[in-house]
């Protein structure tokens, strides 16, 4: 029984999950979603097909949505998804189910894996001071030691995921009645807002004078939005932002900041042991 896991990662959480599942599931191939987006057609060839990705703003990342709209899952006898998150509410499963229905397929299992956040403040509404304070405290809360404390629970979770996939068990992480109601209601609101395909709104990144021109931000950016000009990064306005915070978090000098939202140098986050080479590798060969 062979498997394919299609994954997207911003700062390593979802790549870690995909690699750990591969260890537990014999005859499993990892396929980066970014690497196949430019292909004319994408067809699965495995009996078990999985999608691994982070939840962004309650929903699917832009490239995952694009991928689901073009992939042909004809070979799949069992389809699952594992989404990394920070205990956030989510509607990502709705959009996977909708895409699969067009192919007369169903999502057999959907799992969430709680992991550390990679976003310091993002697009937090100014009208939510409590939420904004919580996010502004991000760098004071996330340390390697605290990430490592989360890992036993992550490993237990992935053991459950792999066993259910191997046994082809149907599974959907439970929601309360209120959460189920909110899931449908929020989906009706969020879906139209996300149709801009990620080009707007734009996170106002900039690089300060401590930038040393190492080019890691350009190498890691999955959408190709970051380009070096005169040894400084520029964020192209005509290229979509995937909201992955990879450029922000990879900078060794913490020189990449966010105007009016986060201009501090108090730490950055990549999953421990996963660096720019592995994350940028999802883009495939040029």
N, C-alpha and C positions, 0 to 999 in steps of 0.2 A: 504494500500500500504506500504509494509515493505521495509526497506533499510539496506544494510550493507556497512560500510565504512572501508576499509582496509588501514591502515596508517603505515608510517615509520617516526620516528622523531630522530633527533640527539640531539638538545638542546632545544626542546620544542615548536618551532614555529608551526610545522605541527600537533603536538598533540593538541595545543591550537585551531587550525583551525578545527580539527576533532571534538573536544568536543563542540565547538560553533555550528557547523553544526548539531550535534546530538540534541542540545537544540531546534533547529528550525524545525527539521524534525521528526514528530511523528514516533514511532516504528522503531527507528534506532539503530543498534548494531555496536559498534566499535570493530574491530578485528586487533590486531597488526600483521603486516606482518612478523616480526621476529619470532613470536611465532608459525607460521604455516609452516615455511620454511623446517623444518625437517620432516614434515608429508609426507607420501607416495603420497597422492593425496589431492588436495585442491579443493573443489567444493562450489560454492556460493549457497545460498538457498533463496536469496531475489530477489524481482522484480527490485529494484533499487540497483545498485552496484557502489560504488565509490572508488577511490584511492586518498589518500592524502599523499603528500611527498614533500620534499625540492628539488629544482633543484641544482645539483652539477656539476660544470664544464659544464654547459649548458644542461646537460643530466640527465637521471634517476639515482638515487643511485643504487649501485650494488644489494642490496637485493631486490629492487623493480623490477629490470630486471629479477632476478632469479624467483621471485614470478610470474610475468606475463608469464613466460615461462612454468609454471606448473599449474596455476589455470585454472579450468574449469568454465567458466561463463555461463553455460547452462541455469541457472534459470533467468538470467538477461533480462529484457525487456528494460532497460534504463541503460546506462553506462556513468559515468562521472569521471572527474579527476580534482583535485584542487592542484596546485603546489605553494609552497611558494618560494619566490625569493627576490633578492635585485635589482629589475629593470634590471636584466641581460637578455641578449639574450638567447633563449632556443630552443632546438630541441627535448625535452622530449616527446612531443605529437606524433612525428613520430614513435618512438619505441613502444608506447602504441598501436597505430593504426596497426602497423605491427604484433604485438603479437595477437591482437584481430582478425585480418583477417584470421589467421590460424584456428580460431574457427567459421568462418563465422559470426562474430560479428563486430560491429562498435562502435567507440567512439562518443557518442552523443554530449557530451559537454566537453570542456576543459577550465579551468579558471586559472588565475594566481593571487596570493595574495602577494602584496609587503609588506615585513616585514624587520626587522633589520637583519644584517649579524652576523654570528657567527665565521667567519674566519678572522684571523689577517693578514695572508699573504699566507698561503697555498703553492701552487706551482707556484706563480706568476713568469713569465719569467723575468730573469735579464735584458733582452733586451728591456723591457718596463718600463723605469724608472718612467714615469708619472703614470702608473697604480700601480707600486709598492709603490710609495709615497702615493697614495690614500689609499691603503690598510694598509700601515704602520701607517697612521693617524687614523685607525679604532677605537682604544681604546679612543682616544681623542674626538671622535664624538659620540660614543654610550654611553648613560646614561639612567637610568631608566626613567628619565623625558622625554627624547627624544623618547624612546620606547612608553611611554604612549601617547605622541602626535600623534603617528602613529595609535593608536588603534581605534579612531573614523572612520578612513578610512577603516581599516580592518573590523570593524563591518558592515559598509555600504556594503562593498564588499561581506561579507558572507551572508548578507540579500538577495542580488541579487542572489548569488549562490543557496541558499536554495530555493528561490521562483522558479527559473528556473528548479531545480531538481524536486521539488514537482509537478510542472506543466508539467514536462517532455518536456521542450523546448530544441530544438537543439541550441547550442551556441558554438562558437569558438572565443576566444579573437582575435581581428583583428591585422593583421600585414600589414605594408606598402608593396608595390610591391618589394622594395629592400630587406626588411626583409624576404619576402617569398622566394625570390631567394637565399638569404644567408642561409636560413633554410635548403634547399635541398643541397646546395653546402657544407656547414659545416658538415652536416650529413654524407656525403660521406667520409669526412676526419676523423671525430671523431669516427665513429663506429668501424673502424679497430683498432684505437688506444686504444679503451676501451675493446678490446677482451681479454686483460690480466687478466680480472676478478678481478682487484683491488689489486693483489698481488704486482705488480710493476707499477709505482714507489711507493716508501714508504716514507711517511712523517717522517723525522728524529726526532721524539720526544725523549726527555730525561727528567729525574727528577733531580733537583738540591738538594743541601743539606738542603733546607727548607722543603722537603717532610716529613710529620709526620706519614706516613704509614696508613692513614685513610681508604684506600681501595675503596674510592668512584670511582676512575677511573676504577678499575676492575669491580665494580658492574654496572657501567653505560655503558661500552663498548658493543655495540650491536653485534659485530662480535666475541667477546671473545678473541680478540687479546691481551688485557692487562692482565697480570698475575703478582701477587705479589711474589717477591722473596726476602727474608730477609727484609721484610717490605718496599720494594721499588718496583715500577712498572717496568715491563719489557714488551716490545712490541715484540711478537713472529714473527719471519720472515716468518714462514710457514702458517700464518693465514692472510687472506686478511684484509686490512684496508678499511673501508667504507667511509673515508674522511668526517666524520660527526663532527669532533672536539669535541666530547662529553667529552673525557678524558681531553683534554686541558682546556675546559671551566668549568668543574665541580670542579676542584681542589681548595679547599678553601685557600690554601697557594700560589696559582699561581706558584707552584713549577714545573709544567709541561711546558716545553719550546720546541722550535723547533730550532735545530742546524742551525746556519748560516742564519736563516730566521726570527726568532722571539724569542729573549731572553730578553724580557722586562716583567715587572710586572706592567702593567698599566690598568688592568681591564680584566674581562672575562664576557661571556654572556650566561645566560640561560634565557628562557622566564620568565618574572616575575610571581611568584606564582607556577611555575612548577619546581620541584626539582628532585633529583636523584632517589627517590623512584618511582615516576610516569614514568620517562623515562626508568629506568631499568626494570620496570614492563612489558614493551613490549616484553621482552625475554620470558615471561611466567614462569611457575614453573619448577624448575630443577628436 
